[in-house]
Amino acid sequence: MRVLLRVKPGASRTAVGGRYDGAAGPALIVAVSARAVEGQATKAVLEAVAAAFGVRRTAVTLVRGATSRDKLVEVDGDDATLGSRLAELLG
């Protein structure tokens, strides 16, 4: 399943949840405490998304947006389970 993300680097704590209505469509908000320096925030985002969906970190792959706040990730797993979890996280 592919998921659009809106990243907030440098947050006070890591959190996954909420909806951002951007130009590409609705995106899941991911706040991470890591700064956007040398890929640290992207790495933290992939780890946070894996934890939020209950999958291994290796099941989450960055498709596009390595240096952008708007990212697209691929989450491997059961689509029905992932879809219901995404609906919960979007609120």
PyMOL Python script that loads the backbone (N, CA, C, O; Angstrom):
from pymol import cmd

cmd.read_pdbstr("""\
ATOM      1  N   MET A   1       0.850  -1.172   0.000  1.00  0.00           N
ATOM      2  CA  MET A   1       0.000   0.000   0.000  1.00  0.00           C
ATOM      3  C   MET A   1       0.897   1.237   0.000  1.00  0.00           C
ATOM      4  O   MET A   1       1.863   1.313   0.759  1.00  0.00           O
ATOM      5  N   ARG A   2       0.575   2.182  -0.840  1.00  0.00           N
ATOM      6  CA  ARG A   2       1.320   3.447  -0.883  1.00  0.00           C
ATOM      7  C   ARG A   2       0.598   4.491  -0.044  1.00  0.00           C
ATOM      8  O   ARG A   2      -0.627   4.607  -0.073  1.00  0.00           O
ATOM      9  N   VAL A   3       1.394   5.248   0.704  1.00  0.00           N
ATOM     10  CA  VAL A   3       0.835   6.230   1.626  1.00  0.00           C
ATOM     11  C   VAL A   3       1.554   7.559   1.436  1.00  0.00           C
ATOM     12  O   VAL A   3       2.784   7.616   1.463  1.00  0.00           O
ATOM     13  N   LEU A   4       0.787   8.625   1.245  1.00  0.00           N
ATOM     14  CA  LEU A   4       1.351   9.968   1.199  1.00  0.00           C
ATOM     15  C   LEU A   4       1.589  10.449   2.623  1.00  0.00           C
ATOM     16  O   LEU A   4       0.767  10.224   3.511  1.00  0.00           O
ATOM     17  N   LEU A   5       2.727  11.117   2.833  1.00  0.00           N
ATOM     18  CA  LEU A   5       3.077  11.630   4.150  1.00  0.00           C
ATOM     19  C   LEU A   5       3.385  13.113   4.078  1.00  0.00           C
ATOM     20  O   LEU A   5       3.898  13.603   3.073  1.00  0.00           O
ATOM     21  N   ARG A   6       3.073  13.815   5.140  1.00  0.00           N
ATOM     22  CA  ARG A   6       3.505  15.204   5.330  1.00  0.00           C
ATOM     23  C   ARG A   6       4.362  15.189   6.587  1.00  0.00           C
ATOM     24  O   ARG A   6       3.872  14.875   7.672  1.00  0.00           O
ATOM     25  N   VAL A   7       5.627  15.524   6.448  1.00  0.00           N
ATOM     26  CA  VAL A   7       6.590  15.395   7.533  1.00  0.00           C
ATOM     27  C   VAL A   7       6.803  16.722   8.237  1.00  0.00           C
ATOM     28  O   VAL A   7       6.882  17.775   7.604  1.00  0.00           O
ATOM     29  N   LYS A   8       6.896  16.654   9.566  1.00  0.00           N
ATOM     30  CA  LYS A   8       7.223  17.810  10.397  1.00  0.00           C
ATOM     31  C   LYS A   8       8.492  17.473  11.173  1.00  0.00           C
ATOM     32  O   LYS A   8       8.418  16.924  12.272  1.00  0.00           O
ATOM     33  N   PRO A   9       9.664  17.799  10.606  1.00  0.00           N
ATOM     34  CA  PRO A   9      10.921  17.511  11.309  1.00  0.00           C
ATOM     35  C   PRO A   9      11.149  18.495  12.450  1.00  0.00           C
ATOM     36  O   PRO A   9      10.602  19.598  12.447  1.00  0.00           O
ATOM     37  N   GLY A  10      11.955  18.092  13.420  1.00  0.00           N
ATOM     38  CA  GLY A  10      12.292  18.971  14.534  1.00  0.00           C
ATOM     39  C   GLY A  10      11.168  19.151  15.538  1.00  0.00           C
ATOM     40  O   GLY A  10      11.165  20.129  16.285  1.00  0.00           O
ATOM     41  N   ALA A  11      10.226  18.242  15.572  1.00  0.00           N
ATOM     42  CA  ALA A  11       9.116  18.330  16.532  1.00  0.00           C
ATOM     43  C   ALA A  11       9.615  17.976  17.929  1.00  0.00           C
ATOM     44  O   ALA A  11      10.690  17.394  18.076  1.00  0.00           O
ATOM     45  N   SER A  12       8.854  18.318  18.933  1.00  0.00           N
ATOM     46  CA  SER A  12       9.258  18.016  20.305  1.00  0.00           C
ATOM     47  C   SER A  12       9.208  16.520  20.598  1.00  0.00           C
ATOM     48  O   SER A  12       9.930  16.032  21.468  1.00  0.00           O
ATOM     49  N   ARG A  13       8.358  15.792  19.873  1.00  0.00           N
ATOM     50  CA  ARG A  13       8.285  14.337  20.041  1.00  0.00           C
ATOM     51  C   ARG A  13       7.809  13.712  18.736  1.00  0.00           C
ATOM     52  O   ARG A  13       7.224  14.387  17.889  1.00  0.00           O
ATOM     53  N   THR A  14       8.063  12.436  18.586  1.00  0.00           N
ATOM     54  CA  THR A  14       7.641  11.712  17.398  1.00  0.00           C
ATOM     55  C   THR A  14       6.178  11.312  17.546  1.00  0.00           C
ATOM     56  O   THR A  14       5.768  10.777  18.577  1.00  0.00           O
ATOM     57  N   ALA A  15       5.399  11.578  16.501  1.00  0.00           N
ATOM     58  CA  ALA A  15       3.975  11.240  16.510  1.00  0.00           C
ATOM     59  C   ALA A  15       3.511  10.988  15.083  1.00  0.00           C
ATOM     60  O   ALA A  15       3.952  11.659  14.150  1.00  0.00           O
ATOM     61  N   VAL A  16       2.624  10.025  14.920  1.00  0.00           N
ATOM     62  CA  VAL A  16       2.039   9.706  13.613  1.00  0.00           C
ATOM     63  C   VAL A  16       0.534   9.806  13.765  1.00  0.00           C
ATOM     64  O   VAL A  16      -0.062   9.110  14.588  1.00  0.00           O
ATOM     65  N   GLY A  17      -0.081  10.672  12.973  1.00  0.00           N
ATOM     66  CA  GLY A  17      -1.529  10.806  13.022  1.00  0.00           C
ATOM     67  C   GLY A  17      -1.977  12.185  12.605  1.00  0.00           C
ATOM     68  O   GLY A  17      -1.275  13.174  12.815  1.00  0.00           O
ATOM     69  N   GLY A  18      -3.126  12.237  12.025  1.00  0.00           N
ATOM     70  CA  GLY A  18      -3.688  13.486  11.543  1.00  0.00           C
ATOM     71  C   GLY A  18      -3.677  13.526  10.033  1.00  0.00           C
ATOM     72  O   GLY A  18      -3.027  12.715   9.374  1.00  0.00           O
ATOM     73  N   ARG A  19      -4.400  14.471   9.507  1.00  0.00           N
ATOM     74  CA  ARG A  19      -4.583  14.568   8.066  1.00  0.00           C
ATOM     75  C   ARG A  19      -4.116  15.931   7.574  1.00  0.00           C
ATOM     76  O   ARG A  19      -4.430  16.963   8.167  1.00  0.00           O
ATOM     77  N   TYR A  20      -3.363  15.916   6.478  1.00  0.00           N
ATOM     78  CA  TYR A  20      -2.935  17.139   5.814  1.00  0.00           C
ATOM     79  C   TYR A  20      -3.501  17.106   4.399  1.00  0.00           C
ATOM     80  O   TYR A  20      -3.215  16.181   3.639  1.00  0.00           O
ATOM     81  N   ASP A  21      -4.291  18.095   4.044  1.00  0.00           N
ATOM     82  CA  ASP A  21      -4.878  18.151   2.708  1.00  0.00           C
ATOM     83  C   ASP A  21      -3.985  19.007   1.813  1.00  0.00           C
ATOM     84  O   ASP A  21      -4.084  20.234   1.798  1.00  0.00           O
ATOM     85  N   GLY A  22      -3.125  18.343   1.080  1.00  0.00           N
ATOM     86  CA  GLY A  22      -2.184  19.024   0.201  1.00  0.00           C
ATOM     87  C   GLY A  22      -2.607  18.935  -1.256  1.00  0.00           C
ATOM     88  O   GLY A  22      -3.684  18.435  -1.579  1.00  0.00           O
ATOM     89  N   ALA A  23      -1.745  19.427  -2.122  1.00  0.00           N
ATOM     90  CA  ALA A  23      -2.024  19.446  -3.554  1.00  0.00           C
ATOM     91  C   ALA A  23      -2.127  18.035  -4.135  1.00  0.00           C
ATOM     92  O   ALA A  23      -2.875  17.806  -5.085  1.00  0.00           O
ATOM     93  N   ALA A  24      -1.379  17.093  -3.566  1.00  0.00           N
ATOM     94  CA  ALA A  24      -1.382  15.717  -4.075  1.00  0.00           C
ATOM     95  C   ALA A  24      -2.509  14.881  -3.474  1.00  0.00           C
ATOM     96  O   ALA A  24      -2.675  13.716  -3.835  1.00  0.00           O
ATOM     97  N   GLY A  25      -3.273  15.460  -2.572  1.00  0.00           N
ATOM     98  CA  GLY A  25      -4.350  14.735  -1.917  1.00  0.00           C
ATOM     99  C   GLY A  25      -4.094  14.631  -0.426  1.00  0.00           C
ATOM    100  O   GLY A  25      -3.121  15.194   0.075  1.00  0.00           O
ATOM    101  N   PRO A  26      -4.955  13.918   0.292  1.00  0.00           N
ATOM    102  CA  PRO A  26      -4.788  13.800   1.738  1.00  0.00           C
ATOM    103  C   PRO A  26      -3.531  13.004   2.087  1.00  0.00           C
ATOM    104  O   PRO A  26      -3.233  11.978   1.475  1.00  0.00           O
ATOM    105  N   ALA A  27      -2.805  13.504   3.085  1.00  0.00           N
ATOM    106  CA  ALA A  27      -1.568  12.859   3.507  1.00  0.00           C
ATOM    107  C   ALA A  27      -1.591  12.647   5.015  1.00  0.00           C
ATOM    108  O   ALA A  27      -2.216  13.409   5.753  1.00  0.00           O
ATOM    109  N   LEU A  28      -0.915  11.626   5.451  1.00  0.00           N
ATOM    110  CA  LEU A  28      -0.767  11.315   6.867  1.00  0.00           C
ATOM    111  C   LEU A  28       0.341  12.192   7.438  1.00  0.00           C
ATOM    112  O   LEU A  28       1.422  12.279   6.856  1.00  0.00           O
ATOM    113  N   ILE A  29       0.086  12.838   8.565  1.00  0.00           N
ATOM    114  CA  ILE A  29       1.081  13.702   9.196  1.00  0.00           C
ATOM    115  C   ILE A  29       1.994  12.857  10.081  1.00  0.00           C
ATOM    116  O   ILE A  29       1.536  12.061  10.900  1.00  0.00           O
ATOM    117  N   VAL A  30       3.303  13.054   9.891  1.00  0.00           N
ATOM    118  CA  VAL A  30       4.311  12.364  10.692  1.00  0.00           C
ATOM    119  C   VAL A  30       5.259  13.421  11.256  1.00  0.00           C
ATOM    120  O   VAL A  30       5.980  14.081  10.508  1.00  0.00           O
ATOM    121  N   ALA A  31       5.252  13.575  12.572  1.00  0.00           N
ATOM    122  CA  ALA A  31       6.158  14.502  13.249  1.00  0.00           C
ATOM    123  C   ALA A  31       7.302  13.701  13.855  1.00  0.00           C
ATOM    124  O   ALA A  31       7.079  12.691  14.523  1.00  0.00           O
ATOM    125  N   VAL A  32       8.524  14.156  13.617  1.00  0.00           N
ATOM    126  CA  VAL A  32       9.696  13.479  14.170  1.00  0.00           C
ATOM    127  C   VAL A  32      10.601  14.505  14.838  1.00  0.00           C
ATOM    128  O   VAL A  32      10.664  15.662  14.421  1.00  0.00           O
ATOM    129  N   SER A  33      11.295  14.069  15.868  1.00  0.00           N
ATOM    130  CA  SER A  33      12.185  14.978  16.576  1.00  0.00           C
ATOM    131  C   SER A  33      13.498  15.197  15.830  1.00  0.00           C
ATOM    132  O   SER A  33      14.192  16.182  16.081  1.00  0.00           O
ATOM    133  N   ALA A  34      13.841  14.308  14.930  1.00  0.00           N
ATOM    134  CA  ALA A  34      15.082  14.438  14.155  1.00  0.00           C
ATOM    135  C   ALA A  34      15.000  15.654  13.236  1.00  0.00           C
ATOM    136  O   ALA A  34      13.938  15.999  12.718  1.00  0.00           O
ATOM    137  N   ARG A  35      16.136  16.282  13.054  1.00  0.00           N
ATOM    138  CA  ARG A  35      16.228  17.432  12.153  1.00  0.00           C
ATOM    139  C   ARG A  35      16.398  16.956  10.717  1.00  0.00           C
ATOM    140  O   ARG A  35      16.834  15.832  10.471  1.00  0.00           O
ATOM    141  N   ALA A  36      16.052  17.819   9.778  1.00  0.00           N
ATOM    142  CA  ALA A  36      16.175  17.500   8.359  1.00  0.00           C
ATOM    143  C   ALA A  36      17.617  17.736   7.898  1.00  0.00           C
ATOM    144  O   ALA A  36      17.880  18.601   7.062  1.00  0.00           O
ATOM    145  N   VAL A  37      18.537  16.958   8.454  1.00  0.00           N
ATOM    146  CA  VAL A  37      19.955  17.083   8.128  1.00  0.00           C
ATOM    147  C   VAL A  37      20.486  15.703   7.777  1.00  0.00           C
ATOM    148  O   VAL A  37      20.352  14.759   8.556  1.00  0.00           O
ATOM    149  N   GLU A  38      21.091  15.592   6.595  1.00  0.00           N
ATOM    150  CA  GLU A  38      21.736  14.363   6.154  1.00  0.00           C
ATOM    151  C   GLU A  38      20.823  13.126   6.247  1.00  0.00           C
ATOM    152  O   GLU A  38      21.283  12.038   6.594  1.00  0.00           O
ATOM    153  N   GLY A  39      19.552  13.297   5.940  1.00  0.00           N
ATOM    154  CA  GLY A  39      18.626  12.177   5.901  1.00  0.00           C
ATOM    155  C   GLY A  39      18.151  11.659   7.248  1.00  0.00           C
ATOM    156  O   GLY A  39      17.476  10.631   7.310  1.00  0.00           O
ATOM    157  N   GLN A  40      18.495  12.356   8.330  1.00  0.00           N
ATOM    158  CA  GLN A  40      18.099  11.900   9.665  1.00  0.00           C
ATOM    159  C   GLN A  40      16.584  11.896   9.834  1.00  0.00           C
ATOM    160  O   GLN A  40      16.025  10.953  10.396  1.00  0.00           O
ATOM    161  N   ALA A  41      15.920  12.935   9.356  1.00  0.00           N
ATOM    162  CA  ALA A  41      14.463  13.012   9.500  1.00  0.00           C
ATOM    163  C   ALA A  41      13.784  11.923   8.671  1.00  0.00           C
ATOM    164  O   ALA A  41      12.816  11.313   9.126  1.00  0.00           O
ATOM    165  N   THR A  42      14.275  11.678   7.477  1.00  0.00           N
ATOM    166  CA  THR A  42      13.677  10.640   6.625  1.00  0.00           C
ATOM    167  C   THR A  42      13.804   9.271   7.276  1.00  0.00           C
ATOM    168  O   THR A  42      12.852   8.489   7.268  1.00  0.00           O
ATOM    169  N   LYS A  43      14.956   8.978   7.832  1.00  0.00           N
ATOM    170  CA  LYS A  43      15.158   7.704   8.524  1.00  0.00           C
ATOM    171  C   LYS A  43      14.195   7.577   9.701  1.00  0.00           C
ATOM    172  O   LYS A  43      13.596   6.522   9.908  1.00  0.00           O
ATOM    173  N   ALA A  44      14.048   8.654  10.471  1.00  0.00           N
ATOM    174  CA  ALA A  44      13.137   8.649  11.615  1.00  0.00           C
ATOM    175  C   ALA A  44      11.685   8.482  11.166  1.00  0.00           C
ATOM    176  O   ALA A  44      10.900   7.815  11.839  1.00  0.00           O
ATOM    177  N   VAL A  45      11.327   9.085  10.033  1.00  0.00           N
ATOM    178  CA  VAL A  45       9.970   8.967   9.497  1.00  0.00           C
ATOM    179  C   VAL A  45       9.670   7.514   9.139  1.00  0.00           C
ATOM    180  O   VAL A  45       8.606   7.001   9.486  1.00  0.00           O
ATOM    181  N   LEU A  46      10.586   6.852   8.457  1.00  0.00           N
ATOM    182  CA  LEU A  46      10.364   5.463   8.057  1.00  0.00           C
ATOM    183  C   LEU A  46      10.204   4.563   9.281  1.00  0.00           C
ATOM    184  O   LEU A  46       9.381   3.647   9.277  1.00  0.00           O
ATOM    185  N   GLU A  47      10.984   4.820  10.320  1.00  0.00           N
ATOM    186  CA  GLU A  47      10.866   4.039  11.558  1.00  0.00           C
ATOM    187  C   GLU A  47       9.530   4.305  12.244  1.00  0.00           C
ATOM    188  O   GLU A  47       8.892   3.375  12.736  1.00  0.00           O
ATOM    189  N   ALA A  48       9.101   5.566  12.283  1.00  0.00           N
ATOM    190  CA  ALA A  48       7.838   5.925  12.926  1.00  0.00           C
ATOM    191  C   ALA A  48       6.642   5.331  12.180  1.00  0.00           C
ATOM    192  O   ALA A  48       5.691   4.858  12.802  1.00  0.00           O
ATOM    193  N   VAL A  49       6.694   5.357  10.859  1.00  0.00           N
ATOM    194  CA  VAL A  49       5.604   4.795  10.058  1.00  0.00           C
ATOM    195  C   VAL A  49       5.527   3.282  10.276  1.00  0.00           C
ATOM    196  O   VAL A  49       4.435   2.732  10.420  1.00  0.00           O
ATOM    197  N   ALA A  50       6.663   2.619  10.302  1.00  0.00           N
ATOM    198  CA  ALA A  50       6.679   1.174  10.549  1.00  0.00           C
ATOM    199  C   ALA A  50       6.044   0.849  11.897  1.00  0.00           C
ATOM    200  O   ALA A  50       5.235  -0.074  11.998  1.00  0.00           O
ATOM    201  N   ALA A  51       6.407   1.598  12.924  1.00  0.00           N
ATOM    202  CA  ALA A  51       5.845   1.367  14.254  1.00  0.00           C
ATOM    203  C   ALA A  51       4.342   1.638  14.272  1.00  0.00           C
ATOM    204  O   ALA A  51       3.585   0.890  14.889  1.00  0.00           O
ATOM    205  N   ALA A  52       3.909   2.699  13.601  1.00  0.00           N
ATOM    206  CA  ALA A  52       2.486   3.058  13.587  1.00  0.00           C
ATOM    207  C   ALA A  52       1.635   2.011  12.879  1.00  0.00           C
ATOM    208  O   ALA A  52       0.488   1.779  13.264  1.00  0.00           O
ATOM    209  N   PHE A  53       2.185   1.382  11.853  1.00  0.00           N
ATOM    210  CA  PHE A  53       1.443   0.371  11.108  1.00  0.00           C
ATOM    211  C   PHE A  53       1.678  -1.036  11.643  1.00  0.00           C
ATOM    212  O   PHE A  53       1.048  -1.992  11.189  1.00  0.00           O
ATOM    213  N   GLY A  54       2.582  -1.160  12.605  1.00  0.00           N
ATOM    214  CA  GLY A  54       2.839  -2.474  13.192  1.00  0.00           C
ATOM    215  C   GLY A  54       3.566  -3.427  12.270  1.00  0.00           C
ATOM    216  O   GLY A  54       3.315  -4.632  12.291  1.00  0.00           O
ATOM    217  N   VAL A  55       4.469  -2.893  11.458  1.00  0.00           N
ATOM    218  CA  VAL A  55       5.259  -3.715  10.550  1.00  0.00           C
ATOM    219  C   VAL A  55       6.742  -3.491  10.844  1.00  0.00           C
ATOM    220  O   VAL A  55       7.114  -2.552  11.549  1.00  0.00           O
ATOM    221  N   ARG A  56       7.579  -4.367  10.292  1.00  0.00           N
ATOM    222  CA  ARG A  56       9.023  -4.195  10.438  1.00  0.00           C
ATOM    223  C   ARG A  56       9.484  -2.994   9.636  1.00  0.00           C
ATOM    224  O   ARG A  56       8.851  -2.604   8.654  1.00  0.00           O
ATOM    225  N   ARG A  57      10.585  -2.418  10.060  1.00  0.00           N
ATOM    226  CA  ARG A  57      11.130  -1.258   9.365  1.00  0.00           C
ATOM    227  C   ARG A  57      11.437  -1.587   7.901  1.00  0.00           C
ATOM    228  O   ARG A  57      11.297  -0.727   7.032  1.00  0.00           O
ATOM    229  N   THR A  58      11.850  -2.814   7.627  1.00  0.00           N
ATOM    230  CA  THR A  58      12.176  -3.206   6.258  1.00  0.00           C
ATOM    231  C   THR A  58      10.945  -3.299   5.357  1.00  0.00           C
ATOM    232  O   THR A  58      11.080  -3.410   4.138  1.00  0.00           O
ATOM    233  N   ALA A  59       9.756  -3.256   5.938  1.00  0.00           N
ATOM    234  CA  ALA A  59       8.518  -3.307   5.159  1.00  0.00           C
ATOM    235  C   ALA A  59       8.098  -1.924   4.671  1.00  0.00           C
ATOM    236  O   ALA A  59       7.120  -1.804   3.932  1.00  0.00           O
ATOM    237  N   VAL A  60       8.823  -0.878   5.072  1.00  0.00           N
ATOM    238  CA  VAL A  60       8.500   0.490   4.679  1.00  0.00           C
ATOM    239  C   VAL A  60       9.621   1.009   3.782  1.00  0.00           C
ATOM    240  O   VAL A  60      10.784   1.057   4.183  1.00  0.00           O
ATOM    241  N   THR A  61       9.249   1.400   2.555  1.00  0.00           N
ATOM    242  CA  THR A  61      10.225   1.855   1.577  1.00  0.00           C
ATOM    243  C   THR A  61       9.852   3.252   1.086  1.00  0.00           C
ATOM    244  O   THR A  61       8.691   3.525   0.782  1.00  0.00           O
ATOM    245  N   LEU A  62      10.837   4.120   1.013  1.00  0.00           N
ATOM    246  CA  LEU A  62      10.621   5.461   0.473  1.00  0.00           C
ATOM    247  C   LEU A  62      10.534   5.370  -1.047  1.00  0.00           C
ATOM    248  O   LEU A  62      11.440   4.848  -1.697  1.00  0.00           O
ATOM    249  N   VAL A  63       9.440   5.880  -1.610  1.00  0.00           N
ATOM    250  CA  VAL A  63       9.247   5.872  -3.062  1.00  0.00           C
ATOM    251  C   VAL A  63       9.726   7.188  -3.660  1.00  0.00           C
ATOM    252  O   VAL A  63      10.428   7.203  -4.672  1.00  0.00           O
ATOM    253  N   ARG A  64       9.341   8.293  -3.027  1.00  0.00           N
ATOM    254  CA  ARG A  64       9.815   9.613  -3.489  1.00  0.00           C
ATOM    255  C   ARG A  64       9.736  10.615  -2.341  1.00  0.00           C
ATOM    256  O   ARG A  64       8.979  10.446  -1.385  1.00  0.00           O
ATOM    257  N   GLY A  65      10.547  11.663  -2.474  1.00  0.00           N
ATOM    258  CA  GLY A  65      10.521  12.739  -1.503  1.00  0.00           C
ATOM    259  C   GLY A  65      11.628  12.691  -0.475  1.00  0.00           C
ATOM    260  O   GLY A  65      11.418  13.110   0.663  1.00  0.00           O
ATOM    261  N   ALA A  66      12.790  12.201  -0.831  1.00  0.00           N
ATOM    262  CA  ALA A  66      13.891  12.062   0.123  1.00  0.00           C
ATOM    263  C   ALA A  66      14.259  13.388   0.778  1.00  0.00           C
ATOM    264  O   ALA A  66      14.637  13.408   1.949  1.00  0.00           O
ATOM    265  N   THR A  67      14.158  14.492   0.048  1.00  0.00           N
ATOM    266  CA  THR A  67      14.535  15.791   0.602  1.00  0.00           C
ATOM    267  C   THR A  67      13.349  16.731   0.745  1.00  0.00           C
ATOM    268  O   THR A  67      13.532  17.938   0.898  1.00  0.00           O
ATOM    269  N   SER A  68      12.148  16.197   0.699  1.00  0.00           N
ATOM    270  CA  SER A  68      10.933  17.006   0.751  1.00  0.00           C
ATOM    271  C   SER A  68      10.120  16.708   1.999  1.00  0.00           C
ATOM    272  O   SER A  68      10.253  15.637   2.592  1.00  0.00           O
ATOM    273  N   ARG A  69       9.283  17.648   2.396  1.00  0.00           N
ATOM    274  CA  ARG A  69       8.348  17.398   3.498  1.00  0.00           C
ATOM    275  C   ARG A  69       7.230  16.454   3.055  1.00  0.00           C
ATOM    276  O   ARG A  69       6.636  15.753   3.875  1.00  0.00           O
ATOM    277  N   ASP A  70       6.956  16.444   1.771  1.00  0.00           N
ATOM    278  CA  ASP A  70       5.941  15.555   1.220  1.00  0.00           C
ATOM    279  C   ASP A  70       6.630  14.305   0.693  1.00  0.00           C
ATOM    280  O   ASP A  70       7.475  14.383  -0.198  1.00  0.00           O
ATOM    281  N   LYS A  71       6.268  13.156   1.244  1.00  0.00           N
ATOM    282  CA  LYS A  71       6.900  11.894   0.882  1.00  0.00           C
ATOM    283  C   LYS A  71       5.840  10.883   0.489  1.00  0.00           C
ATOM    284  O   LYS A  71       4.680  10.980   0.888  1.00  0.00           O
ATOM    285  N   LEU A  72       6.265   9.914  -0.301  1.00  0.00           N
ATOM    286  CA  LEU A  72       5.428   8.787  -0.651  1.00  0.00           C
ATOM    287  C   LEU A  72       6.180   7.539  -0.233  1.00  0.00           C
ATOM    288  O   LEU A  72       7.330   7.337  -0.623  1.00  0.00           O
ATOM    289  N   VAL A  73       5.523   6.693   0.568  1.00  0.00           N
ATOM    290  CA  VAL A  73       6.152   5.460   1.028  1.00  0.00           C
ATOM    291  C   VAL A  73       5.297   4.272   0.632  1.00  0.00           C
ATOM    292  O   VAL A  73       4.083   4.383   0.459  1.00  0.00           O
ATOM    293  N   GLU A  74       5.957   3.137   0.495  1.00  0.00           N
ATOM    294  CA  GLU A  74       5.296   1.861   0.230  1.00  0.00           C
ATOM    295  C   GLU A  74       5.382   1.057   1.517  1.00  0.00           C
ATOM    296  O   GLU A  74       6.468   0.850   2.058  1.00  0.00           O
ATOM    297  N   VAL A  75       4.217   0.599   2.012  1.00  0.00           N
ATOM    298  CA  VAL A  75       4.169  -0.226   3.221  1.00  0.00           C
ATOM    299  C   VAL A  75       3.709  -1.609   2.796  1.00  0.00           C
ATOM    300  O   VAL A  75       2.604  -1.769   2.277  1.00  0.00           O
ATOM    301  N   ASP A  76       4.557  -2.611   3.017  1.00  0.00           N
ATOM    302  CA  ASP A  76       4.220  -3.986   2.659  1.00  0.00           C
ATOM    303  C   ASP A  76       3.472  -4.661   3.803  1.00  0.00           C
ATOM    304  O   ASP A  76       3.854  -4.541   4.968  1.00  0.00           O
ATOM    305  N   GLY A  77       2.414  -5.363   3.458  1.00  0.00           N
ATOM    306  CA  GLY A  77       1.617  -6.083   4.448  1.00  0.00           C
ATOM    307  C   GLY A  77       0.230  -6.344   3.894  1.00  0.00           C
ATOM    308  O   GLY A  77      -0.030  -6.114   2.713  1.00  0.00           O
ATOM    309  N   ASP A  78      -0.650  -6.819   4.740  1.00  0.00           N
ATOM    310  CA  ASP A  78      -2.030  -7.096   4.363  1.00  0.00           C
ATOM    311  C   ASP A  78      -2.756  -5.780   4.098  1.00  0.00           C
ATOM    312  O   ASP A  78      -2.874  -4.946   4.995  1.00  0.00           O
ATOM    313  N   ASP A  79      -3.242  -5.591   2.872  1.00  0.00           N
ATOM    314  CA  ASP A  79      -3.866  -4.322   2.491  1.00  0.00           C
ATOM    315  C   ASP A  79      -5.078  -3.974   3.341  1.00  0.00           C
ATOM    316  O   ASP A  79      -5.285  -2.801   3.654  1.00  0.00           O
ATOM    317  N   ALA A  80      -5.888  -4.959   3.724  1.00  0.00           N
ATOM    318  CA  ALA A  80      -7.076  -4.689   4.536  1.00  0.00           C
ATOM    319  C   ALA A  80      -6.671  -4.168   5.910  1.00  0.00           C
ATOM    320  O   ALA A  80      -7.248  -3.202   6.408  1.00  0.00           O
ATOM    321  N   THR A  81      -5.688  -4.803   6.513  1.00  0.00           N
ATOM    322  CA  THR A  81      -5.216  -4.382   7.831  1.00  0.00           C
ATOM    323  C   THR A  81      -4.568  -3.007   7.759  1.00  0.00           C
ATOM    324  O   THR A  81      -4.835  -2.142   8.593  1.00  0.00           O
ATOM    325  N   LEU A  82      -3.713  -2.811   6.755  1.00  0.00           N
ATOM    326  CA  LEU A  82      -3.038  -1.522   6.600  1.00  0.00           C
ATOM    327  C   LEU A  82      -4.036  -0.415   6.302  1.00  0.00           C
ATOM    328  O   LEU A  82      -3.898   0.700   6.804  1.00  0.00           O
ATOM    329  N   GLY A  83      -5.044  -0.716   5.486  1.00  0.00           N
ATOM    330  CA  GLY A  83      -6.055   0.280   5.147  1.00  0.00           C
ATOM    331  C   GLY A  83      -6.871   0.728   6.346  1.00  0.00           C
ATOM    332  O   GLY A  83      -7.159   1.915   6.496  1.00  0.00           O
ATOM    333  N   SER A  84      -7.244  -0.214   7.198  1.00  0.00           N
ATOM    334  CA  SER A  84      -8.014   0.174   8.389  1.00  0.00           C
ATOM    335  C   SER A  84      -7.139   0.955   9.362  1.00  0.00           C
ATOM    336  O   SER A  84      -7.618   1.877  10.022  1.00  0.00           O
ATOM    337  N   ARG A  85      -5.858   0.596   9.457  1.00  0.00           N
ATOM    338  CA  ARG A  85      -4.945   1.332  10.344  1.00  0.00           C
ATOM    339  C   ARG A  85      -4.728   2.746   9.808  1.00  0.00           C
ATOM    340  O   ARG A  85      -4.673   3.703  10.581  1.00  0.00           O
ATOM    341  N   LEU A  86      -4.605   2.880   8.488  1.00  0.00           N
ATOM    342  CA  LEU A  86      -4.438   4.205   7.888  1.00  0.00           C
ATOM    343  C   LEU A  86      -5.653   5.079   8.166  1.00  0.00           C
ATOM    344  O   LEU A  86      -5.510   6.261   8.481  1.00  0.00           O
ATOM    345  N   ALA A  87      -6.848   4.507   8.053  1.00  0.00           N
ATOM    346  CA  ALA A  87      -8.077   5.259   8.331  1.00  0.00           C
ATOM    347  C   ALA A  87      -8.089   5.747   9.775  1.00  0.00           C
ATOM    348  O   ALA A  87      -8.505   6.874  10.042  1.00  0.00           O
ATOM    349  N   GLU A  88      -7.636   4.907  10.714  1.00  0.00           N
ATOM    350  CA  GLU A  88      -7.556   5.313  12.120  1.00  0.00           C
ATOM    351  C   GLU A  88      -6.577   6.463  12.303  1.00  0.00           C
ATOM    352  O   GLU A  88      -6.870   7.427  13.010  1.00  0.00           O
ATOM    353  N   LEU A  89      -5.415   6.362  11.668  1.00  0.00           N
ATOM    354  CA  LEU A  89      -4.377   7.380  11.829  1.00  0.00           C
ATOM    355  C   LEU A  89      -4.766   8.715  11.196  1.00  0.00           C
ATOM    356  O   LEU A  89      -4.411   9.777  11.709  1.00  0.00           O
ATOM    357  N   LEU A  90      -5.491   8.659  10.089  1.00  0.00           N
ATOM    358  CA  LEU A  90      -5.927   9.900   9.441  1.00  0.00           C
ATOM    359  C   LEU A  90      -7.009  10.616  10.240  1.00  0.00           C
ATOM    360  O   LEU A  90      -7.209  11.822  10.094  1.00  0.00           O
ATOM    361  N   GLY A  91      -7.698   9.867  11.077  1.00  0.00           N
ATOM    362  CA  GLY A  91      -8.723  10.475  11.933  1.00  0.00           C
ATOM    363  C   GLY A  91      -9.980  10.626  11.262  1.00  0.00           C
ATOM    364  O   GLY A  91     -10.939  11.122  11.852  1.00  0.00           O
TER     365      GLY A  91
END
""", "prot")
cmd.dss("prot")
cmd.show_as("cartoon", "prot")
cmd.util.cbc("prot")
cmd.orient("prot")
